[in-house]
Amino acid sequence: MNPYVIIVAGGKGVRMQHSVPKQFLEVNGQPVIMHTIRLFAESVPGIRIIVVLPKQHFPTWEELCITHEFAVPCELAEGGPTRFHSVKSGLQKITEEASLIGIHDAVRPLVSKEVITRCYQDAWFYGSAVPVIPVKESLRERQGSTSQPVDRANFVVVQTPQCFHSATIKHAYHQNYREEFTDDASVVESDGHSIHLVNGNPENIKITEPADLIFAASLMRMY
């Protein structure tokens, strides 16, 4: 099964308090999205990369590739109004029937190469692979005006890349969009499939706020 990855980059940078979309903000001299793409190119031999962007950002991406001399081969797909629609657009670029498809947030440039490799290997064997990490903080469940503690051992934090057999993920995305589709695993699960969990890495945060950029830059300098 040939490997693909769909890099979803539809962020607008609202919480980042910046006019530049967060995937294009620079960390250690390069846009966040380029760090992310390079990780997959270096981790999975022969991987084919599809970058999903809002159509109006295509020229910006092309200019950034020239400016930063970024030569990793990528195919662009037009983003939609939600993540669900953006992923569906990326899937339409993949015509090969027997393949492994990973879906990853562009603004997660700190996923480890080990996690990427593990996701593709486990997805080949189990049909799916979703990285998770344990919950460290105490949790409480709200019930109206009250709340009660819950056992954090029963919960995990979900990350990306989320990887699947192509037939599984493509069929799942034939469903109509629903608000409860918060990630690809929820789409696949609603189509009747179980989800195989793998160990993620704690550093694999989703960059959404200014402090996240500082954290990412520090970690990249360390490694």
C-alpha positions in Angstrom: 0.0 0.0 0.0 1.5 3.3 -1.1 1.4 6.0 1.6 -0.2 9.4 1.3 -0.7 12.3 3.8 -3.3 15.0 3.6 -1.9 18.1 5.4 -4.9 20.2 6.5 -4.1 23.9 6.6 -7.3 25.9 6.8 -6.5 28.0 9.9 -7.1 31.8 9.9 -5.0 32.7 12.9 -7.9 34.3 14.9 -6.7 33.0 18.3 -3.1 33.7 17.3 -4.1 37.4 17.1 -2.2 37.7 13.8 -3.2 38.7 10.3 -1.1 35.9 8.8 -2.8 32.4 8.9 -1.1 30.4 11.6 0.2 27.7 9.2 2.3 30.4 7.5 3.8 32.0 10.6 7.5 31.4 10.9 9.2 29.3 13.5 13.0 29.2 13.5 13.1 30.8 10.0 10.5 28.8 8.2 6.7 28.6 8.1 5.1 26.1 10.5 3.6 24.1 7.6 7.0 23.5 6.0 8.4 22.0 9.2 5.4 19.7 9.3 5.6 18.6 5.6 9.3 17.9 5.9 8.7 15.6 8.8 6.5 13.4 6.7 8.8 13.5 3.7 11.7 12.3 5.9 9.7 9.7 7.9 7.8 7.8 5.3 9.8 6.8 2.1 7.8 7.5 -1.1 5.0 9.3 0.7 2.8 11.6 -1.5 1.8 14.8 0.1 -1.4 16.7 -0.4 -1.7 20.2 1.1 -5.3 21.5 1.6 -5.5 25.3 1.7 -8.1 27.9 1.1 -8.0 28.8 -2.6 -7.1 32.4 -1.9 -3.9 31.1 -0.1 -2.5 29.2 -3.1 -0.5 32.2 -4.4 0.9 32.8 -0.8 2.0 29.2 -0.6 3.7 29.3 -4.0 5.5 32.5 -3.0 6.7 31.1 0.3 8.1 28.0 -1.5 10.2 30.3 -3.7 11.3 32.5 -0.8 12.3 29.6 1.4 13.6 27.4 -1.5 11.2 24.7 -0.4 11.3 21.8 -2.9 9.4 19.0 -1.2 6.8 17.9 -3.9 3.3 18.6 -2.8 -0.1 18.7 -4.5 -2.6 21.4 -3.5 -6.3 20.8 -2.8 -8.9 23.5 -2.2 -10.1 23.7 1.4 -13.8 23.8 2.4 -15.9 25.5 5.0 -15.1 22.9 7.7 -12.2 20.5 8.4 -14.6 17.7 7.2 -15.0 19.3 3.8 -11.3 20.1 3.6 -10.3 16.5 4.2 -12.9 15.3 1.7 -11.4 17.6 -0.9 -8.0 16.2 -0.2 -9.3 12.6 -0.5 -10.6 13.3 -3.9 -7.0 13.9 -5.1 -6.2 10.2 -4.3 -7.4 7.9 -7.0 -5.3 4.8 -6.0 -7.5 2.2 -4.5 -5.1 0.3 -2.2 -3.2 2.9 -0.2 -2.6 4.2 3.3 -3.8 7.7 4.0 -2.7 9.8 6.9 -4.4 13.1 7.8 -2.5 15.6 9.8 -2.9 19.2 11.1 -0.5 21.6 9.4 0.0 23.3 12.7 1.4 20.2 14.5 5.1 20.5 13.5 6.3 18.7 16.6 4.9 15.2 15.9 7.9 12.8 16.3 9.1 10.7 13.4 8.6 7.7 15.5 4.9 8.4 15.9 4.5 9.1 12.2 6.1 5.7 11.4 4.1 3.9 14.1 0.8 5.3 12.7 1.5 4.1 9.2 2.7 0.7 10.3 -0.2 0.1 12.6 -2.7 1.4 10.1 -1.4 -1.1 7.6 -2.0 -4.0 10.1 -5.1 -2.8 11.9 -6.8 -0.7 9.3 -6.5 2.5 11.4 -4.1 4.2 13.8 -4.8 7.3 15.9 -2.2 8.7 18.3 -3.2 9.6 21.8 -1.5 10.6 25.0 -2.7 10.3 28.6 -4.6 13.1 30.4 -2.4 14.6 33.1 -4.8 17.1 34.6 -7.7 16.4 36.9 -11.0 16.4 35.1 -14.5 17.4 36.1 -17.8 16.9 34.2 -20.3 19.7 34.3 -23.9 18.9 35.0 -25.9 22.0 34.8 -24.8 24.3 37.6 -22.8 21.6 39.4 -19.9 19.3 38.4 -18.3 16.1 39.5 -14.9 14.5 39.2 -14.2 11.8 36.6 -11.5 9.3 36.4 -8.9 10.7 34.0 -7.5 7.2 33.5 -10.6 6.6 31.3 -9.7 9.5 28.9 -7.0 10.3 26.4 -6.0 13.3 24.4 -6.3 12.7 20.6 -3.6 13.9 18.2 -2.8 13.5 14.5 -1.7 12.0 12.1 -4.7 9.7 11.9 -4.1 6.9 9.4 -6.4 4.6 7.6 -6.8 2.2 4.7 -7.9 4.2 1.8 -11.1 2.3 1.2 -12.1 2.8 4.9 -11.5 6.5 5.0 -13.0 7.3 1.6 -16.2 5.4 2.2 -16.6 7.1 5.6 -16.3 10.5 4.0 -19.3 9.7 1.8 -21.4 10.5 4.8 -23.1 13.9 5.2 -21.3 16.3 7.5 -22.4 16.3 11.2 -21.2 18.6 13.9 -19.9 15.7 16.0 -17.3 14.9 13.4 -14.5 16.6 15.2 -11.7 14.5 13.6 -11.2 11.7 11.1 -11.6 9.0 13.7 -15.1 10.1 14.6 -16.0 10.0 10.9 -14.7 6.5 10.4 -16.2 5.3 13.7 -19.6 6.5 12.7 -19.3 4.5 9.5 -19.1 1.3 11.6 -15.3 0.8 12.1 -13.4 0.5 15.4 -10.4 2.7 16.0 -6.9 1.4 16.9 -5.1 3.7 19.3 -1.3 4.2 19.4 1.0 6.1 21.7 1.5 9.7 20.6 4.2 12.1 21.8 3.4 14.9 24.3 5.2 17.6 22.3 2.8 17.1 19.4 0.7 20.1 20.3 -1.6 22.0 17.9 -0.3 25.5 17.5 -3.2 27.9 18.2 -1.9 30.7 20.5 1.2 32.9 20.6 2.7 30.9 23.5 2.6 27.8 21.4 5.0 29.4 18.8 7.5 30.1 21.6 7.2 26.5 22.8 7.6 25.1 19.3 10.7 27.2 18.6 12.4 26.2 21.8 11.8 22.5 21.2 13.0 22.7 17.6 16.2 24.3 18.8 16.7 21.5 21.3 16.2 18.7 18.8 
